[in-house]
Amino acid sequence: MQTRAWWLLALGTIFPGTAQIIGGNRRLGRFALRFTLGNVVLLALALGIFLINKNWLFAIATVPFITTVLGWYLWFFGALFALLILDALRLSQLGRVQGRQRLILLLSFLMVGTLGTGGIVYAGTVSTTSASAIGSIFKQGGSTQPVDGRYNILLLGSDAGSDRFGVRPDSITVFSVSAATGRVAVIGIPRGLEHVPFSADSPLWKVYPNGWDCLNECLINALYKNVTDKHADLYPDAEKQGSTAGVEATKDAVEGVTGLKITSYVMIEMHAVTKLIDALGGVTIDVKQRLPIGGQADDGSDAKGWIEVGKQNMNGYTALWYARSRHGTSDFDRMKRQKEVEAAILKQMSPATIFSRFQQIAAAGTSLVTTDIPKDMLPTYLDLANKVKKRGMKVLDLVPSAGYHPGSPNYTKIRADVAKIIAQNK
C-alpha cells in the first residue's frame, strides 16, 4: 500500500488523471488525462512557435483577450488539479499504511496539492493581470514605422508633485533604437536647455518662428506647460493619438534639438516610480555624495533627512529623492543620478522578480506610464529589448562637462554629434 500510494502521487502529479485511470473513477480520469494531453500539445505548440519565430509568440502573449482566456483556463486547471490530488489521496488508502510513512505520505500529498494548485492559479492570475495592464497602458491600435531604420522613443520623467506648479518633464531622454540590430544610442537632454528651435513643419513655428527663446524663462521643460495652457489648439488630434498637446510640443522641441524624428513617447510619473521600486523589493545604488531629502536651503539645514554615502538598498521613497534631490548639486548631477536609478530598476527586473511580484509591478505600471506606443508594437519592442540587453547602450549627455552649454547651445554641433553616435550604433 505504501508503494501504491507513492505511485499514485507521482503519476497524479506528472500526468494528472492517471491515478484515477489506475484505481478510481475512470470517467474523471479520462477527462483529466485528455485535459493534460491538451496542455502538453499547447506547450509543444508554444515551444515550436518560439523556435520558429519568437515574435509570433510575443504577439500572441500580448493580446489581452488571449491572455484573459488563458487565465481562466489556468484557474480551471488549478481547481481540477486540486480535485485530482485530493482524489488520489483518497485512493491511496493511507489508513492501511503503517508507521511514519503514513504521515510522510499525507504531508507529501498536501504539499504537492498546495504548491501545484497555488502555482497554476497564480500563473492564471498573472495572465489576467497582464491583460488588464496591457489594456490600460497600451490603448492605441495600428503600428509604428521606423524612420531611417530606427525607432526614436522619447522618454519623459514627469515630476508633478504637490509642491510643483503644473507638469514639467524634468527628465528628457531619447532612446534611438536600430530596428535591425537593436543597438541603442541614448541622448540625454538637460531640462534647462534654452533657445530651442522648431522645424518649419511644426505647429509651433507659427507662434515661435525664432524658437523657444525668452531668456531664462524659456527652458525646454517649461514648453510643456506653456503649450498646455496657451496653445493646445495647435495640436487638435493629440488626444486621439494617445498624447497631449504638451507632449507633442515637447516632441517638436526634441526633434529641433537632435534632428531625429520622434516615433513614440513614454511618460513616467516620477512619484509612481516609488510604487514600482517598492514592488521590485527596492534597488541597490552606490551613493557617492551625501544628499538631502526635501528642504529648500542649499546647505540642507531644513532637510527632512539625508541619503548617506555608500552602497545601499533603497526603497521607492529614498530612490526618488536620490534622483530628484537638487540642493547642493546641479541639474546635470541629477541627470546622472536619474540614469543610475533607471539602470538599477532594469537590473532588478529579473524574470524571477517580475513573476513573483507581477501583480504589484503591474499595478504600479498602470499608474506609472502613459504612452502612444501601439499595443501591436509590443512584440517588436520586446524583441528589441532583448537585443539591447546583449549589446548595451551608448550615451550622449548634452551637459557642460561634455562640452555642451544649455544657456548658449550650438545646435549645429549637437545635431552633428547626435548623427555621429547614431552612425556608430546602426
N, C-alpha and C positions, 0 to 999 in steps of 0.2 A: 504493500500500500504506500509505503514511503517513496519507492521508486516511481510508482504510478503518479503520485502527486507531483513530483518534480517534473515528470514528462508533461503532465497536463499544464503546469505553469509555463514551462519552456515553450511548448507548442502554442499555447494561447497567447503568449507574448510575441513570438516571432511571426506566426500566421494566425491571427485571431479567427476563430471559428473551427479550427482543427480539434480543439478539446471537445467541443460539442459533437463533432462528427464521430469521434472515437467513443465517447462514453455518455453522451447526453442527448439533447433534443437535436436530432439531425436536421430538422427543418430550419431551426435557428442557425445551426452550424453551416448549412449550405448557403443561407442568405449572407451570413458574415464572411464566409470564405469567398463568395463572389465579390463582396464589397472589398475584401483585402486584395484580391487579384486585380480588381479595378484600380486600387491605389497603386499597385505595382506598375500597371500599364501606364497610368498617368505620370508616375515618376520617371519611367523609362522614356516616355514621350518628351517630358520636360528636359531630360538629360540629352536626348537626341537633338532637340531644337537648340539647346545651348551649344552643343558641339558643332552644329551646322552654322548657326548664326546667333550669337548670344543677344544681339539687338532685338531679334524677334521675341525672345523670352522676356526681355526687359519691357518691350512694348505690351505684351500680354499682361505682365505683372503690374503695370501702371494704369490699367483700365479699371476705374472704380467699380463698375458693375461686376467685372470678373472677380476682383478681389473680395467684394462683398459676398458673392455667391460662394466663393472658396471658403470664406469664413464660416458661413452657415454649414457648409459641407463638413468642415473640420469639427464644428461643435457637435453635429450629429455623430460623427465618427468617435468623438471623445465619449459621448454618452453610451454608444454601442460598445466601445472598448471596456468601459466600467462595468456594464452589464455582463459582458462575456467573462471578464476576470472573476467577478463575483460568482457567476455560474460555475466556472472552473473550480473555484474554491469549494463550492457545494459538492461538485462531482468528485473531488479528491478525497472526501470522507476522512477528514483529519482525525475524527474521533477514533478511528481504527489505527492511527499511527502512534507508536509508543515513544515515551521519554521526551527528551529535549527537542527532538526533530519535529514534534507537533508544533511547538512554539516557533521554531525557526521557520517552518513552512508557512505558518499563519502570518508571521511578520513579513515574509518574502512576498506572499500574495498581496498583502495590504500595501507594501512598498511599491510593487510593480503597478498595482491598480492606481495608487495615488499619483506616482510620478508619470506614468503613461497617460492617464486621463488629464492630469494637470498640464502636461506638455502639449498635448493635442489641442486642448481647449485654449491654452494661451496662444498657440500658433493661429488658431481661428480668430482670436481677439486682435492679434497683430494684423491679420489680413483685413478685418473690417475697419480697424482704426486707421490703417494706411489708406484705405479707400476714402474715409472721411477726410483725412488730412490732405490727400491729393486733390480732392474735390474742393476743399476750402481754399487752398493756396493757388492752385493752377486752374484758373477759371476760363482761360482763353482757349479757343479752338485754333485749328489751322497749323501752320508750321512757320519756321523762320529760316530764311536762306542766308548762307554765309556771304559776306562781302569780301571780294578779293581772296576767297578761300579761308576766311576767318570769321568766327563769331566774336563780336566785341560786346562784352557784357559789362554794364555799368553797375557797380555795387555802391550803394549809398547807405551810410550809417546815420539814422535819424535820432538825434538826441533831444527830443522834445519833452523835457521833464517839466515838473510843476514850477521850477524856478526859471524856465525859459520862456521867452515871448515868441510863440509861433514855432513852426517846424523849420529847422535849419539843418541840412545834411552836413554834419561836421566831419564825416569821413567820406571821401570821394575817391574811388579806385576803379580803374578799367582793367578787366581781365580779357586780353585778346588771345583767343584760342584757335590754333590751326585746326581746321575741320578734318584734315588728312592725318596729321601726326599727333595731335593733342598737345603739342608744345605751346607753352603759355608765356606771354610777356605781360607783366603787371606794371601798370603806370599809376603811381600814387600822386594825387593832385592835392596840394595844400588848400585848406578851406579859406585861407586869406589871400588867394591869388587875385590879382587886380587886372584891370584893363582887358577883360576877356572879350575876344572878338566873336562875331557871328558871321556865318556864311550868308550869301545873298539870298539863298532859298529858305532861310529860317524866318518864321513869322516875326521874330524879334528884330530883324533887320530894319523893319519899318519904324520901330519905336526907338531903337538904339543903333543907328547906322554907323556910329563911331565905336560901337562896342559898349560893354557894361563898364562905364567909366565915369565915376563921380568921386574921385579921390578915395579916402579910406572907408567910405560908406558902401561902396560897390564891390564888396568881396564876392567871390563866386558862390559861396554858400548862402549869401543873402538873396540871391536871384530867385530861389525857390519861393520865398515868402512874398517878394515883390510881385512876381507874376501871378501868384495865387490871389493876392489881394487886389491887384490893379489891372492885370492883362490876361485873365483866364479866358476871355473871349477869343484870344489868338489861337487857342487850341480847343476848338469846339468838339472834336472827336476823341479827346484824350480818355474820357471815362469809358466810352465804348470799347476802347482798345486796351482796357485794363490798366490805365495810367492816370495821371493827373496833370493839370497844366504846369504845376511846379516841377514835376519830374521831367516833362517834355522840354521845358525851358532849360533845365539843368543838362539834359542830353545835348541840346543845341550848343550850350556853352562848352561842354566837354569836347564835342566834335570840333568846335572852333579852336580849342586849345591843342588837341592832339592830332587833328587831321584824320581821325578814324571815324567811320560811320558806326554809330551805336546800334546794335541789332536788338538788344533787350536790356531790361534793367531789373535789379533786385534791390529792394529797400529793406534794411534790417532795422527794426525798432530796438535801439540800444538797451532800453530798460527791460525788454523782453529777453535780452541775452542772459540776464540773471537767471531766468527760469530754465533756459537751455543748459547753462553751465551746471546749475543745481541738478538737473535731470541727468546729466552726464556723470555726476558724482564729483564735480569740481575739476579744476585744471591746474597743472603744475607749471609755475613760472619762476624763473631765476631773476629776482629783483636786484637791480644794480644801484638804485638810488632810493633813499627814504622819501616816501611821498605822502602828502596829507590826504585825508578823506574829508571832503567838504571844506567849508570855510571860504573866505574871500581874501584874507590877508596873505601877501606874498611870503611872509615868514612862517605861515601856518599856525599862528598863535590862536586862531579861532577854529582850528580843525576839529572835526568830530572824533578823529582817531588817526592812526598812522599805519602805513604799509611799510614794514621793516625790510631791510636789505637781507637777501639770502633766498635760497630755493624754498618754495613753499607751495602747498596745495591750497588754492583759493576757491572759496565758494563764489556764487554769482555776484553777490553784493561787492565783495572785495575786488574781484576781477574787473567789474565795470568801473569802479573807481580807479583801479590801476590804469585802465585805458583812457579815462576821461579827466583825471586829475591834472589841473593846469597851473596851479600856483607854485611858483618857484621853478617851473620848466617852460619850454617853448611849445608852440603848436607842432613843430617838427619832431620834438621828443614824443609828443602824444601820437603822432602818426606811426612812429616806430613801435610804441607800446601797443597800439591798436593791432598792428600786424603780429606782434608777439601773442596777443590774446587769440587772434584768428588762427594762428598756427597751432596754439595749444589746444584749441577746440577741435581742429581737424585731427590732431594726433590722438585725442581722447576718443574719437569716433571709430573705435574698432567694431567689427561685426558683432562680437560678443557683447560689448557695451550697448550697442544700438538695440540688439534683440532683447536683452534682459531689461532694458529700461525704455522700451519702444513707446509705451503709452504716454509716459511723462515727456519724452522727447517730441512726440507728435503733438501733444497738447501745447508744448512751448512753441513749436514751429508754426502753428496756426495763428498765434498772436505775434509771432516774430517777423514773419516775412510777408511782403506784398510784392508781386511781380507781374510782368506781362508775358512771361515765358509761356508759350502754348503747351498744354499737357501732352500733346503729341510729340513734343521735342524731348520729353524726359528720357526715353531710351537713348537718344543720341548724346545727350549731355551726361548721362550715367556712364556711357561707354567712354566719352572723352575724359570724365573724371578719373576713371581707372588708368588711363594713359598718363594723365597729369601726375598721379602718384608715382609712376615709374620714372618720368622724365624730369620732374621738378619744375620750378618756375624761375624766370629771370625778372628782376625787379628794377624799375627805373623810378625813383622818387624825385619829384621836382622840388628839391629843397636846397637851401643855400649851401650846405656842406658839399653838395654835388655840383655847384656852380649855377644854380637857378635862383633868381631873386624874385619872390612873389610880388613885391611892390613895383618892380620895373622889369617885367618878364620879356625875354626875347623869344617871341613866338615862332619866328623862323627857325631858330636854333632848336626850340622844343620839338617842333614837328619833324625836323631832320633827325633828331636823336630818337624820337619815337619810331620813325620809319626804319632807323638803323637796328633798333632792338627787335623790331618785327621781322626784319630780314634775317636776323640771326636765329630766329625761332620759328622757322617755317615747318 
